[in-house]
Amino acid sequence: MLIKEVETIKSIKPLTPQQQRIDTLKQQVKRSQEAVKAERQRQQVAKAQQQLQKAGAVKP
């Protein structure tokens, strides 16, 4: 590490309990949003697979 890199690093102060709670809630929101996005994608894939199965079954 260069000296100027060390100088530019700011010290991180500990969060207050209120700030920790807000930070935790924000993290929960992000995880929930990612879970919803993943579930929607999973459902799209399942629906597409069902459509492919139906399309394959219809052909004589």
C-alpha positions in Angstrom: 0.0 0.0 0.0 1.1 3.5 -0.7 1.2 6.2 1.9 -1.5 8.2 0.1 -3.8 5.2 0.0 -3.5 4.8 3.8 -4.2 8.5 4.3 -7.3 8.4 2.2 -8.9 5.6 4.2 -11.3 7.1 6.6 -11.8 5.6 10.0 -15.2 3.9 10.4 -17.0 4.9 13.5 -19.1 2.4 15.3 -22.8 2.7 14.5 -25.3 3.7 17.1 -28.0 1.1 17.9 -30.5 3.2 15.9 -28.2 3.3 12.9 -27.5 -0.4 13.2 -31.2 -1.1 13.2 -31.7 1.0 10.1 -28.7 -0.7 8.4 -30.1 -4.1 9.3 -33.5 -3.2 7.9 -32.0 -2.0 4.7 -30.1 -5.3 4.3 -33.3 -7.2 4.9 -35.0 -5.2 2.1 -32.2 -6.0 -0.3 -32.3 -9.7 0.5 -36.1 -9.7 0.2 -36.0 -7.9 -3.2 -33.4 -10.5 -4.4 -35.6 -13.3 -3.2 -38.6 -11.9 -5.0 -36.6 -11.5 -8.2 -35.3 -15.1 -7.9 -38.8 -16.5 -7.3 -40.2 -14.6 -10.3 -37.4 -16.0 -12.5 -38.0 -19.5 -11.1 -41.7 -19.3 -11.9 -40.9 -18.0 -15.4 -38.6 -21.0 -16.0 -41.2 -23.4 -14.7 -43.9 -21.9 -16.9 -41.7 -22.1 -19.9 -40.9 -25.8 -19.2 -44.6 -26.6 -18.9 -45.3 -24.9 -22.2 -42.5 -26.9 -23.8 -43.9 -30.1 -22.4 -47.4 -29.3 -23.7 -46.0 -28.4 -27.1 -44.2 -31.7 -27.3 -47.2 -33.7 -26.1 -49.6 -32.2 -28.7 -47.6 -33.3 -31.7 -48.7 -36.7 -33.0 
